Amino acid sequence: MNGEDLTSLPLEERKNLLEKNFSNTNSLHKVKDEKSSPEDLPSKIKSIATSEGAMIKKSDSEYFDDQDWYKWKRYFELDVLVTGVEKNKGGSYNYNCAVGSRSNPIPIGTTYSTKVEAQVGDIIRVRVDYVTKSNDRFTWYAPRVLDKRSDKKEPDLVSVLERMIDERSSADRRRLSTASKGFAADGGLPTADRFVLQLHWWGEAKHHDLRFQKSKGSRPAGGNVAIGLTIFELNLEELNHGRRFLCEWKDYHDPKWMDFEGEIPPNKGDAEGNPSTNFTAHMKILDSGHYEILERKPDFTSFKIEGKILNGVYLVRKVKLKGKDRWLFWKRSTVI
């Protein structure tokens, strides 16, 4: 600041200087922070954490002091081996991935589309909401590519995935034991709430986001969250005539996106809402209303949706397409 290196000042002093000398602008946003005692730290994290998590630092730590800060993440991260590459028309990529080792790779699934370039044999870092296991087969959920790991030669071991599953199972059991009346027995899923359908586009790429808000008392950690679908090449007229569309689950995320309309700047880091580093992304609300989950199984979900555009019973099912797990979304022709 003014030619002076302030990195050796305690964190609290640096924060005070930022507050005094800088204000929020369109390109500069202050980080939300609170001071906490160690015993109040868990509750403070819940109240302050964004979808990316929270950073915990000692108030007297210096800028480059890596011994006095910790990062708490909402998501899991995996280092995985790229075993296949699919290049899309818009210039993005989907990667088939495996864990274990190069000599004995164990498939885990395909990533969401990304602009990060990698080749077969590379190690990439992927953020996932959670991992499940069925019949000795692993499945990941909401796999978003973060970057390519040039510093790592082997993927994560199977034991890392097993630990993720154990941690999530333990958390689910704790939530189930305190589930409130009026919520389903799957850990707090409400029987009815609101939905929004959005058109999401950047450059020549586009998709639709169908989001379902889950009320207080639902996963995770008892706060308001949203789940939903990313639906590719959706045509609303053809949807009403029974056509099925490829989609992906959009697992737990910040409910702020339920009401969002507008522009999202190009992604220069790990920002949400815009996978492009070159184009401004746009989001427009097309429809909203209420929904009810009629049935939910690991490979199938049915919703009753009541909106101006989406109105009726809609289905989501996992299927095998060209030997890969995919999800399909369609409207049931007859409402019962």
C-alpha positions as CSV (number, residue, x, y, z in Angstrom):
1,M,0.0,0.0,0.0
2,N,1.5,3.3,-1.2
3,G,4.7,1.3,-1.9
4,E,4.9,-0.3,1.6
5,D,4.9,-4.1,2.0
6,L,2.3,-4.9,4.7
7,T,2.5,-8.7,4.6
8,S,4.3,-8.9,7.9
9,L,1.5,-7.0,9.7
10,P,-0.9,-9.1,11.8
11,L,-4.1,-10.1,10.0
12,E,-6.3,-8.0,12.1
13,E,-4.3,-4.9,11.3
14,R,-4.4,-5.7,7.5
15,K,-8.2,-6.2,7.7
16,N,-8.6,-2.8,9.4
17,L,-6.5,-1.1,6.6
18,L,-8.7,-2.7,3.9
19,E,-11.9,-1.6,5.6
20,K,-10.5,2.0,6.0
21,N,-9.0,2.4,2.5
22,F,-11.2,0.3,0.1
23,S,-14.9,0.1,-0.6
24,N,-17.0,-2.5,-2.5
25,T,-17.1,-2.0,-6.3
26,N,-18.3,-4.1,-9.2
27,S,-14.9,-5.8,-9.4
28,L,-13.8,-5.7,-5.7
29,H,-15.9,-7.4,-3.0
30,K,-14.9,-7.5,0.6
31,V,-14.7,-11.0,2.1
32,K,-17.2,-11.6,4.9
33,D,-15.4,-12.2,8.1
34,E,-16.1,-12.5,11.9
35,K,-13.8,-12.8,14.9
36,S,-14.5,-15.9,17.0
37,S,-13.3,-17.6,20.1
38,P,-12.2,-21.2,19.7
39,E,-15.4,-22.5,21.4
40,D,-17.7,-20.5,19.1
41,L,-15.8,-21.5,16.0
42,P,-18.2,-24.3,14.8
43,S,-21.3,-22.1,14.9
44,K,-19.5,-19.2,13.3
45,I,-18.4,-21.4,10.4
46,K,-22.0,-22.4,9.8
47,S,-23.2,-18.8,9.7
48,I,-20.4,-17.4,7.6
49,A,-19.4,-20.1,5.2
50,T,-20.2,-19.7,1.5
51,S,-20.6,-22.6,-1.0
52,E,-16.8,-22.7,-1.3
53,G,-16.4,-23.1,2.5
54,A,-14.5,-20.9,5.0
55,M,-11.0,-19.9,5.8
56,I,-9.9,-19.9,9.5
57,K,-6.9,-17.8,10.4
58,K,-5.4,-16.6,13.6
59,S,-5.9,-12.8,14.1
60,D,-2.2,-12.2,14.7
61,S,-0.9,-14.3,11.7
62,E,1.2,-12.8,9.0
63,Y,0.2,-13.0,5.3
64,F,2.7,-15.8,4.5
65,D,2.3,-17.6,7.8
66,D,1.0,-21.0,6.6
67,Q,1.1,-22.5,10.1
68,D,-1.8,-20.5,11.4
69,W,-4.6,-20.9,8.9
70,Y,-7.0,-23.7,8.0
71,K,-9.5,-24.2,5.2
72,W,-12.9,-25.8,5.9
73,K,-14.6,-27.1,2.7
74,R,-18.2,-28.0,2.0
75,Y,-17.1,-30.4,-0.8
76,F,-14.7,-33.3,-1.2
77,E,-11.8,-33.1,-3.7
78,L,-10.3,-36.1,-5.5
79,D,-7.1,-36.5,-7.6
80,V,-8.2,-38.9,-10.4
81,L,-6.6,-40.4,-13.5
82,V,-7.9,-39.4,-16.9
83,T,-8.8,-42.6,-18.8
84,G,-10.8,-41.0,-21.7
85,V,-11.4,-37.6,-23.3
86,E,-14.6,-36.4,-24.9
87,K,-14.4,-33.1,-26.7
88,N,-17.7,-31.2,-27.1
89,K,-18.8,-28.8,-29.9
90,G,-18.4,-25.7,-27.7
91,G,-14.7,-26.5,-27.0
92,S,-15.3,-28.0,-23.6
93,Y,-14.3,-31.4,-22.4
94,N,-15.7,-34.3,-20.4
95,Y,-13.2,-36.8,-18.8
96,N,-13.7,-40.4,-18.0
97,C,-11.8,-40.9,-14.7
98,A,-10.5,-43.6,-12.4
99,V,-8.9,-43.9,-8.9
100,G,-6.6,-46.5,-7.4
101,S,-3.4,-46.6,-9.5
102,R,-2.2,-46.4,-13.0
103,S,-1.5,-50.1,-13.0
104,N,-4.9,-51.0,-11.6
105,P,-7.3,-48.1,-12.4
106,I,-10.9,-48.3,-10.9
107,P,-13.5,-46.3,-12.9
108,I,-15.4,-43.8,-11.0
109,G,-17.3,-41.9,-13.7
110,T,-17.4,-38.9,-16.1
111,T,-16.8,-35.3,-15.1
112,Y,-19.1,-32.3,-15.8
113,S,-18.0,-30.4,-18.9
114,T,-15.0,-28.1,-18.4
115,K,-12.6,-25.8,-20.2
116,V,-9.6,-27.4,-18.4
117,E,-7.6,-29.3,-21.0
118,A,-6.1,-32.7,-20.1
119,Q,-5.0,-35.9,-21.9
120,V,-5.3,-39.5,-21.2
121,G,-2.9,-40.3,-18.4
122,D,-3.0,-36.9,-16.7
123,I,-4.0,-36.4,-13.1
124,I,-6.8,-33.9,-12.6
125,R,-8.3,-32.5,-9.4
126,V,-12.1,-32.8,-9.2
127,R,-14.5,-31.4,-6.6
128,V,-17.4,-33.7,-5.8
129,D,-20.4,-33.3,-3.5
130,Y,-20.2,-36.9,-2.3
131,V,-19.3,-40.5,-3.3
132,T,-21.4,-43.7,-3.1
133,K,-20.6,-47.4,-3.5
134,S,-22.9,-50.2,-4.8
135,N,-21.9,-53.7,-5.7
136,D,-18.2,-52.7,-5.3
137,R,-18.7,-49.9,-7.8
138,F,-18.0,-46.3,-6.9
139,T,-20.2,-43.4,-8.2
140,W,-19.4,-39.7,-7.7
141,Y,-21.9,-36.8,-7.7
142,A,-21.5,-33.3,-9.2
143,P,-17.9,-33.8,-10.4
144,R,-16.5,-30.4,-11.3
145,V,-12.9,-30.2,-12.7
146,L,-10.8,-27.7,-10.8
147,D,-7.4,-28.1,-12.5
148,K,-4.7,-30.4,-13.8
149,R,-2.1,-31.7,-11.3
150,S,1.4,-31.6,-12.7
151,D,2.8,-32.3,-9.3
152,K,1.1,-35.7,-8.8
153,K,1.7,-38.9,-10.7
154,E,-0.8,-41.3,-9.2
155,P,-4.6,-40.9,-8.5
156,D,-6.1,-41.1,-5.0
157,L,-6.4,-44.6,-3.5
158,V,-9.7,-46.4,-3.0
159,S,-9.2,-45.9,0.7
160,V,-9.8,-42.2,0.2
161,L,-13.2,-42.9,-1.3
162,E,-14.1,-45.3,1.4
163,R,-13.3,-42.6,4.0
164,M,-15.5,-40.1,2.2
165,I,-18.4,-42.6,2.2
166,D,-17.9,-43.4,5.9
167,E,-17.9,-39.7,6.8
168,R,-21.1,-39.0,4.8
169,S,-22.8,-42.0,6.3
170,S,-22.0,-40.9,9.8
171,A,-23.3,-37.4,9.1
172,D,-26.5,-38.8,7.6
173,R,-27.1,-41.0,10.6
174,R,-26.8,-37.9,12.9
175,R,-29.2,-35.9,10.7
176,L,-31.7,-38.8,10.6
177,S,-31.7,-39.1,14.4
178,T,-32.8,-35.4,14.7
179,A,-35.2,-35.2,11.7
180,S,-38.2,-33.0,12.3
181,K,-41.8,-34.0,11.9
182,G,-43.1,-33.2,8.4
183,F,-39.9,-34.3,6.7
184,A,-39.3,-37.6,4.9
185,A,-37.2,-40.4,6.4
186,D,-34.3,-39.9,3.9
187,G,-32.7,-37.4,6.2
188,G,-35.0,-34.4,6.0
189,L,-36.2,-34.0,2.4
190,P,-39.4,-31.8,2.5
191,T,-42.5,-33.1,0.8
192,A,-43.2,-29.8,-1.0
193,D,-41.4,-26.6,-1.8
194,R,-40.6,-24.2,-4.6
195,F,-38.8,-24.7,-8.0
196,V,-37.2,-22.4,-10.6
197,L,-36.3,-23.1,-14.3
198,Q,-33.5,-20.9,-15.7
199,L,-31.9,-20.6,-19.1
200,H,-28.1,-20.4,-18.6
201,W,-25.8,-19.5,-21.5
202,W,-22.3,-18.2,-22.3
203,G,-20.7,-17.8,-25.8
204,E,-22.3,-20.5,-28.0
205,A,-23.0,-22.9,-25.1
206,K,-26.2,-23.1,-23.1
207,H,-28.3,-25.4,-20.9
208,H,-31.3,-25.2,-18.6
209,D,-31.1,-25.3,-14.8
210,L,-34.0,-26.8,-12.9
211,R,-33.6,-26.1,-9.2
212,F,-35.6,-27.3,-6.2
213,Q,-35.3,-25.5,-2.9
214,K,-35.2,-27.6,0.2
215,S,-36.4,-25.9,3.4
216,K,-34.8,-25.6,6.8
217,G,-34.3,-28.9,8.4
218,S,-33.0,-30.6,5.3
219,R,-29.4,-31.5,4.3
220,P,-26.8,-30.3,4.8
221,A,-26.3,-29.0,8.3
222,G,-30.0,-28.1,8.7
223,G,-29.8,-24.9,6.5
224,N,-31.6,-23.9,3.4
225,V,-30.1,-25.5,0.3
226,A,-31.0,-26.2,-3.3
227,I,-30.7,-29.3,-5.5
228,G,-31.6,-29.7,-9.1
229,L,-30.8,-30.7,-12.7
230,T,-28.6,-29.4,-15.5
231,I,-30.7,-30.2,-18.6
232,F,-29.0,-30.3,-22.0
233,E,-30.6,-29.2,-25.3
234,L,-34.0,-28.8,-23.6
235,N,-36.9,-28.0,-26.0
236,L,-40.0,-27.2,-23.9
237,E,-42.4,-27.9,-26.7
238,E,-40.8,-31.3,-27.4
239,L,-40.7,-32.0,-23.6
240,N,-44.5,-31.7,-23.6
241,H,-44.7,-34.3,-26.4
242,G,-42.8,-36.9,-24.5
243,R,-39.2,-36.3,-25.6
244,R,-36.5,-37.3,-23.1
245,F,-33.5,-35.1,-22.5
246,L,-30.0,-35.8,-21.1
247,C,-29.4,-34.2,-17.7
248,E,-27.0,-34.2,-14.8
249,W,-27.8,-33.9,-11.1
250,K,-26.9,-30.5,-9.6
251,D,-26.4,-31.5,-6.0
252,Y,-26.5,-29.3,-2.9
253,H,-25.7,-25.6,-3.7
254,D,-26.5,-22.1,-2.4
255,P,-30.2,-21.2,-2.6
256,K,-29.2,-17.7,-3.8
257,W,-29.2,-19.2,-7.3
258,M,-33.0,-19.8,-7.0
259,D,-33.7,-16.1,-7.6
260,F,-30.7,-15.1,-9.7
261,E,-31.0,-13.4,-13.0
262,G,-28.3,-11.4,-14.7
263,E,-24.7,-11.6,-15.8
264,I,-21.8,-13.6,-14.3
265,P,-18.2,-12.4,-15.2
266,P,-15.8,-14.8,-16.9
267,N,-14.3,-17.4,-14.5
268,K,-10.8,-16.3,-13.4
269,G,-10.6,-18.8,-10.5
270,D,-12.9,-21.2,-8.9
271,A,-16.0,-19.0,-9.3
272,E,-19.5,-20.5,-9.5
273,G,-22.0,-20.0,-12.2
274,N,-19.7,-19.5,-15.2
275,P,-17.5,-22.3,-16.5
276,S,-16.0,-20.0,-19.2
277,T,-12.8,-18.0,-18.8
278,N,-13.6,-15.9,-21.9
279,F,-17.3,-15.2,-22.0
280,T,-19.7,-13.5,-19.7
281,A,-22.4,-15.9,-18.6
282,H,-26.1,-15.0,-18.4
283,M,-29.0,-16.5,-16.5
284,K,-32.7,-15.9,-17.0
285,I,-35.7,-17.2,-15.0
286,L,-38.2,-18.8,-17.3
287,D,-40.6,-20.4,-14.8
288,S,-41.2,-20.8,-11.1
289,G,-43.7,-22.3,-8.7
290,H,-44.0,-25.3,-6.4
291,Y,-43.1,-28.9,-6.5
292,E,-43.7,-32.2,-4.6
293,I,-41.4,-35.2,-4.7
294,L,-43.7,-38.2,-5.4
295,E,-41.0,-41.0,-5.3
296,R,-37.2,-41.1,-4.8
297,K,-34.9,-44.0,-5.3
298,P,-31.1,-44.1,-6.0
299,D,-31.7,-44.4,-9.8
300,F,-35.1,-42.7,-10.1
301,T,-37.0,-39.6,-8.9
302,S,-40.5,-38.3,-9.8
303,F,-41.7,-34.8,-9.2
304,K,-45.1,-33.1,-9.4
305,I,-44.3,-29.6,-10.6
306,E,-46.8,-26.7,-10.7
307,G,-45.7,-23.7,-12.8
308,K,-46.8,-21.8,-15.8
309,I,-44.4,-23.7,-18.2
310,L,-43.6,-26.8,-16.3
311,N,-46.9,-28.4,-15.1
312,G,-47.4,-32.1,-14.4
313,V,-45.4,-35.1,-13.3
314,Y,-41.7,-35.2,-14.4
315,L,-39.3,-38.1,-14.2
316,V,-35.6,-38.5,-13.8
317,R,-34.0,-41.9,-14.3
318,K,-30.4,-43.3,-14.5
319,V,-29.8,-45.3,-17.7
320,K,-27.0,-46.9,-19.6
321,L,-26.1,-45.1,-22.9
322,K,-23.1,-46.4,-24.9
323,G,-22.0,-48.2,-21.8
324,K,-22.0,-45.1,-19.6
325,D,-24.2,-44.0,-16.8
326,R,-26.5,-41.1,-17.8
327,W,-29.6,-39.4,-16.5
328,L,-32.8,-38.7,-18.6
329,F,-35.5,-36.2,-17.8
330,W,-39.0,-36.3,-19.3
331,K,-42.7,-35.5,-18.7
332,R,-45.1,-38.3,-17.9
333,S,-47.9,-38.3,-20.5
334,T,-50.7,-39.0,-18.1
335,V,-51.1,-37.3,-14.7
336,I,-52.7,-39.6,-12.1
